């Protein structure tokens, strides 16, 4: 499957738009990026790096933003068509945003966002 970076970024933005406004308003000091692949794990679809909101204390401050990376090439590689890409991007974005809120892998898998 092939797709331009611009179109893929639009899908990521669309996926972020599906997250309820009260949750997006609660997101703090986080940036969402589209990258080609994760260097350490090329099959990884997305990655959250940072301090989850549930882990932040009163001493949290003066730090670089958390990062949510969505890996375009890895997602396109496992999808057969554009509809699958839309679905996989949405699942990946929700999954990584959930980590920002402190939701762990087991819970996400149990809820169907694994």
N, C-alpha and C positions, 0 to 999 in steps of 0.2 A: 504494500500500500504506500502510495506517495501523497504528500500534502505539503503545501508551502508553509513556511514558518508563520507567515501572517495569518493564514487560515487556522492553523493549530492554536495560535495565541488567542484568536477569536473564540475558539471552542473552550479554552481555559477560562476566558472572561465570562462566557455564557454559563459555564459550570459554577463559577463563583457567584453569578447572579441568581442561581437557584437556591443558594443558602439563605435561610430566613434573615431578614434585615436586623433583627435583634441580636443574632449571632455575629453577623459581619460588623456590627457596631461594637461588639465586645472584643473583636480581634484587636490586638495591640502589639505594635512594634514587630510586624511581620511583613515580609515581601514574598510575592509569588513570582517565580521565574520559570521560563521554558528553557531547557537545555537539551543538547543532543542526547547524551548518555551519562550515566554515572561511571566515572573512571574505575572505581573499585568493584562495582557490580553492574556490568553492562546490561543485564536483563532487568534491573530495577526500574519500575515504572514511575515512582515518585519517592521523594524523601523529605522529611521534616527534620530540620536542624535548629535547635534552640532550646529555650527554657519554656516549657508548657505553662500556660496561665495558672494552672493548679499548683505549680511548683515555685512560682515567684513569691518572694518575700518582700518585706519593706526595704531591704537592702538592694533590691533589683533596680538598676538604673545605670545610665551611661554605657549601655552595651549596644553593639551592633544589632540590627533587626534579625529576628529569626528568619530562616529561609525555608520556603516550600519550593522544591524543585520538581517540575514535571518533565519527564524525559521523552521527548518527541520520538526519537528514532526507536526506542524500546517499545513504545506504544504502537507505533505504525507497524513494527515488525510482527506483532501478534494479531493484528486486525486484518480481516479480509476485505472490508469495505468501509465507506465513510460512516455508516450507521454504527458499526462496531467501534470506530474511533470516537465518535460522540459519546457513546456509552462508557468506554474505558476511560476517557478523559474525565467524565463526570464522577465516576467511581474513584479515580485516583485523587482528584481534587478534594472531594469530600473526605476521603480517607486521611489525607495529609492535614487538612484543616482540623479534623477531629483530634489528631495528635497535638496540635497547637492548644486545644482545649483539655488535653491531658487524658484522652481516651486511649487505652492500650490496644495492642494488636489483637489479643484474644477477644476482647469486647467487640472490636470492629468486625472480626470474622463471624462472631456469633450473631451480629446484627445484619450480616450480609454485605458489609462494605470492605471485605477482605481482599 
